[in-house]
């Protein structure tokens, strides 16, 4: 269980804040920084020793690896991330490098080697040359994806599906395709299997095959590719720490790392206070939970939630991933064909079959994986020592298989990970 570090001050109990935020993930840090900037008294908690959540960075020797963020979107001048940084006065301190707009994602499978770049119009022209008999259907595909994406970003904050249904024209494509899978659209347009692989080959951002992937979710994700992909010029840790610093430097605000929340007190239907594993209690006017939603049931008490919400939180965990972080010396990655592109490598051209093998209750003989080399992009020296590079590889795997092994025998669990 995490405990307070020797450098962390002990806070008197019953200290009151405007906002208490549980979790220093990207959402918690961003919202906390914006609230502090708006002169709100904020306290933010994190049970880990470092901030960042899914996007945290860890050190191993002289290498710094970002756990799971590989690239992001909306970072160009005037776009959403830039606007947020500008509001916080960080636009000149937190900078992003735009990955090559001519090709930043490389899709490789038997008979397929295609590099995806920015701009749906450009991609339509390129793919129409490769698949001339499907040029009209390709235009329809990109039009549908772009329209759904635009309508998703037009939804107001705090929307419900009633908002969508109440505006059938404004959200026409969301309404029309709400129950479609990506496979449904592929079948509707009669796309061949190689074209399907190219269009769905970035599935690592969802870890789901076309037959299971919501078309609306697909559009919400890949629609951002139209503007381009970005990587921080320093590190993702610099991004996270810059946001955290904006909270810490504001008078009356506080951050607490290595601090696990073990209980949330509810009175009169509202959260009133939180208790830490160290026994400290903090009150606030409002509480924000930036973590696995299932954890909130245990912290608050299942009986405090409406039955419908309890049911929503009884989801199963689906896809896990195995991540491999390599620190390399005296290996010429560029000579092996690597660059700043992300690589999606598939052992088969049919993506549904790839996932059947990948997520079965056994370790695949030829796994599908995603990889990139952050040090081949403009980067800060913190990523690797001089003359060295890093390579990050990520492969999906069956959650149930590894969870069962871990619960039954730690040695078998570790052996299976090593085998993978």
C-alpha positions as CSV (number, residue, x, y, z in Angstrom):
1,X,0.0,0.0,0.0
2,X,1.4,3.4,-0.9
3,X,2.6,5.6,2.0
4,X,3.7,9.2,2.3
5,X,7.3,9.9,1.3
6,X,9.7,11.5,3.7
7,X,9.6,14.7,1.6
8,X,5.8,14.9,1.7
9,X,4.3,17.2,4.3
10,X,1.7,15.9,6.7
11,X,-1.6,17.8,6.3
12,X,-3.9,18.5,9.2
13,X,-7.2,16.7,8.9
14,X,-10.5,18.4,8.0
15,X,-8.8,20.9,5.6
16,X,-11.5,22.1,3.2
17,X,-11.2,22.7,-0.5
18,X,-13.4,23.8,-3.4
19,X,-12.5,20.7,-5.4
20,X,-10.9,17.4,-4.4
21,X,-9.7,15.4,-7.4
22,X,-8.9,11.7,-7.0
23,X,-6.3,10.6,-9.6
24,X,-3.5,12.4,-11.4
25,X,-4.2,11.0,-14.8
26,X,-4.4,13.3,-17.9
27,X,-8.0,14.3,-17.1
28,X,-7.5,14.9,-13.4
29,X,-4.3,17.0,-14.0
30,X,-5.8,19.0,-16.8
31,X,-9.0,19.8,-14.9
32,X,-7.1,20.5,-11.7
33,X,-4.8,22.9,-13.5
34,X,-7.7,24.8,-15.1
35,X,-9.6,25.0,-11.8
36,X,-6.5,26.3,-10.0
37,X,-6.0,28.8,-12.8
38,X,-9.6,30.0,-12.1
39,X,-8.6,30.6,-8.5
40,X,-10.4,27.6,-7.1
41,X,-8.8,25.9,-4.1
42,X,-7.9,22.4,-5.4
43,X,-6.4,19.3,-3.8
44,X,-5.4,16.4,-6.0
45,X,-4.5,12.8,-4.9
46,X,-2.5,10.0,-6.6
47,X,-1.7,6.6,-5.2
48,X,1.3,6.2,-7.5
49,X,4.7,7.8,-6.8
50,X,4.6,9.8,-10.1
51,X,1.8,11.7,-11.9
52,X,0.4,10.9,-15.3
53,X,-1.8,7.8,-14.9
54,X,-1.9,6.0,-18.2
55,X,0.6,8.6,-19.5
56,X,3.2,8.4,-16.7
57,X,6.9,8.0,-17.3
58,X,9.2,5.6,-15.5
59,X,13.0,5.5,-15.3
60,X,15.2,2.4,-15.9
61,X,18.8,3.1,-15.7
62,X,19.5,6.1,-17.9
63,X,16.4,5.5,-20.0
64,X,13.0,7.2,-19.5
65,X,10.0,5.3,-20.9
66,X,6.4,6.6,-21.2
67,X,4.2,3.8,-20.1
68,X,1.5,3.8,-22.8
69,X,1.2,7.1,-24.6
70,X,2.8,7.0,-28.0
71,X,1.4,10.0,-29.8
72,X,-1.5,12.4,-29.4
73,X,-3.8,14.7,-31.5
74,X,-5.2,18.2,-31.5
75,X,-1.8,19.8,-30.5
76,X,-1.4,22.2,-33.5
77,X,-1.8,26.0,-33.1
78,X,-5.5,26.8,-32.5
79,X,-6.4,23.2,-31.8
80,X,-7.8,21.9,-28.5
81,X,-4.7,20.9,-26.7
82,X,-2.9,24.0,-27.7
83,X,-5.9,26.1,-26.5
84,X,-5.7,24.4,-23.1
85,X,-2.0,25.0,-22.8
86,X,-2.5,28.6,-23.9
87,X,-5.1,29.2,-21.3
88,X,-2.6,27.9,-18.7
89,X,0.3,29.9,-20.1
90,X,2.2,26.7,-21.1
91,X,2.1,27.0,-24.9
92,X,5.8,28.0,-25.0
93,X,6.9,25.5,-22.3
94,X,5.1,22.4,-23.5
95,X,5.8,21.9,-27.2
96,X,4.9,19.2,-29.6
97,X,6.5,17.9,-32.7
98,X,4.1,17.1,-35.6
99,X,4.9,13.6,-37.0
100,X,5.5,13.4,-40.7
101,X,2.1,14.4,-42.3
102,X,3.0,12.3,-45.3
103,X,3.1,9.2,-43.2
104,X,3.1,8.6,-39.4
105,X,1.4,5.1,-39.1
106,X,2.7,2.2,-41.1
107,X,0.4,-0.8,-41.5
108,X,2.1,-4.1,-42.4
109,X,0.4,-7.4,-43.1
110,X,0.8,-10.2,-45.7
111,X,0.5,-8.3,-49.0
112,X,0.0,-4.9,-47.3
113,X,2.6,-2.3,-46.5
114,X,0.9,1.1,-46.4
115,X,1.8,4.3,-44.5
116,X,-1.1,6.5,-43.4
117,X,-0.7,10.3,-43.3
118,X,-2.7,13.3,-42.4
119,X,-5.7,14.5,-44.4
120,X,-8.7,12.4,-45.5
121,X,-8.7,14.0,-49.0
122,X,-5.1,13.0,-49.5
123,X,-5.7,9.4,-48.2
124,X,-8.7,9.1,-50.5
125,X,-6.6,10.0,-53.5
126,X,-3.8,7.6,-52.6
127,X,-6.1,4.7,-51.8
128,X,-8.2,5.3,-54.9
129,X,-5.0,4.8,-57.0
130,X,-4.4,1.5,-55.2
131,X,-8.1,0.4,-55.3
132,X,-9.5,2.2,-58.4
133,X,-12.7,0.2,-58.5
134,X,-13.6,1.4,-55.0
135,X,-12.8,5.1,-55.4
136,X,-16.5,6.1,-55.0
137,X,-17.0,3.9,-52.0
138,X,-13.8,5.2,-50.4
139,X,-15.1,8.8,-50.7
140,X,-18.3,7.7,-49.0
141,X,-16.3,6.0,-46.3
142,X,-14.2,9.1,-45.5
143,X,-17.2,11.4,-45.7
144,X,-19.1,9.2,-43.2
145,X,-16.1,9.1,-40.8
146,X,-15.4,12.9,-41.0
147,X,-19.1,13.7,-40.5
148,X,-19.5,11.5,-37.4
149,X,-16.3,12.9,-36.0
150,X,-17.5,16.5,-36.5
151,X,-20.9,15.8,-35.0
152,X,-19.2,14.1,-31.9
153,X,-17.1,17.2,-31.2
154,X,-20.2,19.3,-31.6
155,X,-22.0,17.6,-28.7
156,X,-22.3,19.8,-25.6
157,X,-20.5,19.0,-22.4
158,X,-22.6,16.7,-20.2
159,X,-24.7,15.4,-23.1
160,X,-26.8,12.3,-22.9
161,X,-28.2,10.2,-25.7
162,X,-31.4,12.1,-25.4
163,X,-29.4,15.1,-26.7
164,X,-28.6,13.1,-29.8
165,X,-32.1,11.8,-30.3
166,X,-33.7,15.2,-29.8
167,X,-31.6,16.7,-32.7
168,X,-32.0,14.2,-35.5
169,X,-30.7,16.5,-38.2
170,X,-27.9,18.1,-36.3
171,X,-26.6,14.7,-35.2
172,X,-27.9,12.8,-38.2
173,X,-24.9,10.5,-38.7
174,X,-24.5,9.6,-35.1
175,X,-28.2,8.6,-35.0
176,X,-28.0,6.7,-38.3
177,X,-24.8,4.8,-37.5
178,X,-25.1,4.4,-33.7
179,X,-25.6,0.7,-33.8
180,X,-23.3,0.0,-36.8
181,X,-19.9,-1.7,-36.3
182,X,-17.0,-0.9,-38.5
183,X,-17.5,-4.3,-40.2
184,X,-21.1,-3.2,-41.0
185,X,-19.7,-0.3,-43.0
186,X,-17.0,-2.3,-44.7
187,X,-19.7,-4.8,-45.8
188,X,-22.0,-2.1,-46.9
189,X,-19.3,-0.7,-49.1
190,X,-18.0,-4.1,-50.3
191,X,-14.4,-3.4,-49.4
192,X,-11.8,-6.1,-50.1
193,X,-9.9,-7.6,-47.2
194,X,-6.6,-5.7,-48.0
195,X,-8.4,-2.4,-48.0
196,X,-10.1,-3.3,-44.7
197,X,-6.8,-4.0,-43.2
198,X,-5.4,-0.6,-44.2
199,X,-8.5,1.3,-42.9
200,X,-8.7,-0.6,-39.6
201,X,-5.0,-1.4,-39.2
202,X,-4.6,1.2,-36.5
203,X,-6.9,-0.9,-34.3
204,X,-4.3,-0.7,-31.4
205,X,-6.0,2.6,-30.4
206,X,-9.1,0.5,-29.6
207,X,-7.8,-3.2,-29.3
208,X,-11.0,-4.4,-31.0
209,X,-11.6,-6.1,-34.4
210,X,-13.9,-4.5,-37.0
211,X,-16.8,-6.9,-36.2
212,X,-16.8,-5.7,-32.6
213,X,-15.8,-2.0,-33.0
214,X,-18.5,0.6,-32.9
215,X,-18.4,2.7,-36.1
216,X,-19.0,5.9,-34.0
217,X,-16.1,5.0,-31.8
218,X,-13.9,4.4,-34.8
219,X,-14.9,7.8,-36.3
220,X,-14.2,9.5,-32.9
221,X,-10.7,8.1,-32.9
222,X,-9.4,8.1,-36.4
223,X,-11.2,11.4,-37.3
224,X,-8.5,13.2,-35.4
225,X,-5.9,11.8,-37.8
226,X,-7.2,14.2,-40.4
227,X,-5.4,17.0,-38.6
228,X,-2.2,15.1,-37.8
229,X,-0.4,13.3,-34.9
230,X,2.1,14.8,-32.4
231,X,4.8,13.9,-29.9
232,X,6.1,16.1,-27.1
233,X,9.6,17.5,-27.9
234,X,10.7,16.8,-24.3
235,X,8.7,13.9,-22.8
236,X,5.2,13.1,-21.7
237,X,6.5,13.4,-18.1
238,X,7.3,17.0,-18.8
239,X,3.7,17.5,-20.0
240,X,2.3,15.9,-16.8
241,X,4.7,17.7,-14.4
242,X,3.9,21.0,-16.1
243,X,0.2,20.5,-15.5
244,X,0.9,19.4,-11.9
245,X,3.1,22.4,-11.3
246,X,0.2,24.7,-12.3
247,X,-1.8,23.2,-9.4
248,X,1.0,23.2,-6.8
249,X,2.1,26.8,-7.4
250,X,-1.3,28.3,-6.8
251,X,-1.9,29.5,-3.2
252,X,-4.3,27.3,-1.3
253,X,-3.9,24.3,-3.7
254,X,-2.2,21.0,-2.8
255,X,-1.0,17.8,-4.5
256,X,-0.5,14.5,-2.7
257,X,1.5,11.7,-4.4
258,X,1.8,8.2,-2.9
259,X,-1.6,8.8,-1.3
260,X,-4.3,6.2,-1.7
261,X,-7.9,7.1,-1.1
262,X,-9.6,4.4,0.9
263,X,-13.0,5.9,1.5
264,X,-15.4,8.6,0.3
265,X,-18.1,9.8,2.8
266,X,-21.5,10.4,1.4
267,X,-24.2,12.3,3.3
268,X,-27.5,13.6,1.9
269,X,-26.8,12.1,-1.5
270,X,-23.5,14.1,-1.9
271,X,-19.9,13.3,-1.4
272,X,-18.6,15.2,1.7
273,X,-15.1,14.0,2.5
274,X,-12.3,11.6,1.5
275,X,-10.1,9.5,3.8
276,X,-6.5,8.5,2.9
277,X,-4.7,5.3,3.8
278,X,-2.7,7.5,6.2
279,X,-5.8,8.3,8.1
280,X,-6.2,11.9,6.9
281,X,-9.6,13.3,6.1
282,X,-10.3,16.1,3.6
283,X,-13.6,17.9,2.8
284,X,-14.5,19.7,-0.3
285,X,-17.5,21.3,-2.0
286,X,-17.1,19.0,-5.1
287,X,-15.3,15.7,-5.8
288,X,-14.0,14.5,-9.1
289,X,-13.0,10.8,-9.6
290,X,-10.4,10.3,-12.4
291,X,-9.9,6.5,-12.1
292,X,-11.4,3.1,-12.9
293,X,-15.2,3.7,-12.3
294,X,-15.5,0.3,-10.6
295,X,-13.3,1.5,-7.8
296,X,-15.9,4.1,-6.9
297,X,-18.3,1.4,-5.9
298,X,-16.0,0.2,-3.1
299,X,-15.0,3.7,-2.0
300,X,-18.5,5.0,-1.7
301,X,-20.6,1.9,-1.2
302,X,-22.6,0.1,-3.9
303,X,-25.9,0.8,-2.1
304,X,-25.4,4.6,-2.6
305,X,-25.7,4.2,-6.4
306,X,-29.0,3.9,-8.4
307,X,-29.6,0.3,-9.6
308,X,-29.1,1.3,-13.2
309,X,-25.7,2.8,-12.5
310,X,-24.6,-0.2,-10.5
311,X,-25.4,-2.4,-13.5
312,X,-23.3,-0.1,-15.8
313,X,-20.3,-0.6,-13.5
314,X,-20.5,-4.4,-13.5
315,X,-18.5,-4.5,-16.8
316,X,-15.9,-7.2,-17.4
317,X,-12.3,-6.3,-18.3
318,X,-11.6,-7.2,-21.9
319,X,-8.3,-6.7,-23.6
320,X,-5.0,-6.5,-21.7
321,X,-1.6,-5.6,-23.2
322,X,1.9,-6.8,-22.8
323,X,4.3,-3.9,-23.1
324,X,8.1,-4.3,-23.8
325,X,10.5,-1.4,-23.3
326,X,13.9,-1.9,-24.9
327,X,16.9,0.3,-24.2
328,X,19.3,-0.2,-27.2
329,X,23.0,0.6,-27.7
330,X,25.0,0.2,-30.9
331,X,22.0,-0.9,-32.9
332,X,21.1,1.1,-36.0
333,X,17.3,1.3,-35.9
334,X,17.1,3.4,-39.1
335,X,19.2,0.8,-40.8
336,X,16.5,-1.7,-39.9
337,X,13.8,0.4,-41.5
338,X,12.6,2.3,-38.4
339,X,11.9,6.0,-38.4
340,X,9.5,8.3,-36.6
341,X,6.6,6.2,-37.8
342,X,4.5,4.0,-35.7
343,X,4.5,0.4,-36.9
344,X,1.4,-1.9,-36.7
345,X,2.5,-5.5,-37.6
346,X,-0.1,-8.2,-38.4
347,X,0.6,-11.9,-39.0
348,X,-2.6,-12.2,-41.2
349,X,-4.4,-9.8,-43.5
350,X,-7.9,-10.5,-42.0
351,X,-8.0,-8.4,-38.8
352,X,-10.9,-10.4,-37.3
353,X,-8.8,-13.5,-37.6
354,X,-5.8,-11.7,-36.0
355,X,-7.9,-10.9,-33.0
356,X,-9.3,-14.4,-32.8
357,X,-5.7,-15.7,-32.4
358,X,-4.5,-12.9,-30.2
359,X,-7.3,-12.9,-27.7
360,X,-7.8,-16.7,-27.4
361,X,-6.9,-18.4,-24.1
362,X,-3.4,-19.2,-25.2
363,X,-0.3,-17.2,-26.2
364,X,-0.2,-16.6,-30.0
365,X,2.6,-18.1,-31.9
366,X,2.9,-15.0,-34.1
367,X,1.5,-12.1,-32.2
368,X,0.1,-8.9,-33.6
369,X,2.0,-5.9,-32.1
370,X,2.4,-2.1,-32.3
371,X,5.9,-0.6,-31.9
372,X,7.7,2.7,-32.2
373,X,11.1,4.3,-31.5
374,X,10.6,7.6,-29.7
375,X,14.3,8.5,-29.9
376,X,14.0,8.7,-33.7
377,X,11.8,11.7,-33.3
378,X,13.0,15.1,-32.1
379,X,13.3,14.4,-28.4
380,X,14.9,15.5,-25.1
381,X,18.1,13.7,-23.9
382,X,16.1,12.4,-20.9
383,X,14.7,9.6,-23.1
384,X,18.1,7.8,-23.7
385,X,21.8,8.3,-23.1
386,X,24.0,9.5,-26.0
387,X,24.4,6.9,-28.8
388,X,21.4,4.9,-27.6
389,X,17.8,4.4,-28.6
390,X,14.6,3.0,-27.2
391,X,12.1,0.8,-28.8
392,X,8.6,0.2,-27.3
393,X,6.5,-2.8,-28.3
394,X,2.9,-3.4,-27.3
395,X,0.7,-6.5,-28.0
396,X,-2.8,-7.2,-26.8
397,X,-3.5,-10.4,-24.9
398,X,-6.4,-12.2,-23.2
399,X,-7.1,-10.6,-19.8
400,X,-8.8,-13.7,-18.4
401,X,-5.8,-16.0,-19.2
402,X,-3.3,-13.8,-17.4
403,X,-5.6,-13.0,-14.5
404,X,-6.2,-16.7,-13.9
405,X,-2.5,-17.5,-14.0
406,X,-1.7,-14.7,-11.6
407,X,-4.4,-15.8,-9.2
408,X,-3.3,-19.4,-9.3
409,X,0.4,-19.3,-9.3
410,X,2.8,-16.3,-9.5
411,X,5.6,-18.4,-11.0
412,X,3.3,-19.6,-13.8
413,X,2.1,-16.0,-14.4
414,X,5.6,-14.7,-14.7
415,X,6.6,-17.6,-17.0
416,X,3.7,-17.0,-19.3
417,X,4.7,-13.3,-19.6
418,X,8.3,-14.3,-20.3
419,X,7.1,-16.7,-23.0
420,X,5.0,-14.0,-24.6
